[in-house]
Amino acid sequence: MKAITQDRYGSTDVLRFREMDAPVPKAREVLVRVRAAGVDRGVWHLMRGLPYLVRVVSPRRPVSPVPGMDLAGVVEAVGPQVTRFQPGDEVYGSGTGGTFAELARARQDRLAAKPGNLTFEQAAAVPTSGSTALQALRDQARVRQGQHVLVIGASGGVGGFAVQIAKSLGAEVTGVCGPAKADLVRSLGADHVIDYTRDDLTAPSVRYDAVIDIAGNRPLSRLRRLLTPRGTLVIVGGEEGGRWLGGMERNLRLLLLSPFARHRLRAPIALTRTRDLDELRGLIESGAVTPHVDRAYPLREAPEAIRRLERGEVRGKLVITVP
């Protein structure tokens, strides 16, 4: 099969487009003919090996020679203990062993039927980002009808889904983004948009029942000032930190502070699971959630897609298409 591969950590210069042996599914795995693969910050971190925390398991090179986590495609073959899928099924979810390739393995409990109203490219944009947003709002913040929710980083992959899912839960949603992306955030359904380059986020006229901070770097003390007395702060990911923890220092401080705080403080590690993918499919097919794909790149041009992600130019999600 054709695939993007890397044999060491580094910049996009380490990525190669080449032929390699096709993977063989294990007992509880599905072999998927990939039609599209999602691009997110996790792909970039694993490619770079940054922060160094990601090198604990494999110090010199990525565990998988093929990058990529999210996929949408058609089931090619199934392992002997797979009961939920059969060849020919259209699926989406997270792969095992890399998805920037013509074929990819995936555990059956991390796949679901593809939403019928989405293209493969749109579906590939959903799994990791959509699941992360859903778990942050439903499980961690426990958002309910009539609550006020603030989404910091509302124009990105996770943020775009968070705005839409919060609206589907009946919340009044405020999105935070730069001026060039305000129109996108409004189109996703945000009731209010804050331009972080002009507005003082820490002096709000309203307190929020939930603040979802996506890959930000604001001090925890300032974020907690935005909350109602029993509000919830959810930190999703981390960026702009040191080379060892890469911004995850905030997450660790949050977890240490949590037992002593009146606010609910959460820093979850999201996993893509079938039940969440099924719930997302319901939201998508009902029209409550629509993935926003900024641009699709052919497999051979995957390095350019990652470079664009690094430059912070993306509105929504990038995907890789596979012929």
Summary of the structure (lengths in Angstrom):
residues: 323
radius of gyration: 19.3
end to end distance: 11.6
largest distance: 58.3
contacts: 1174
relative contact order: 0.17
helix: 31%
strand: 28%
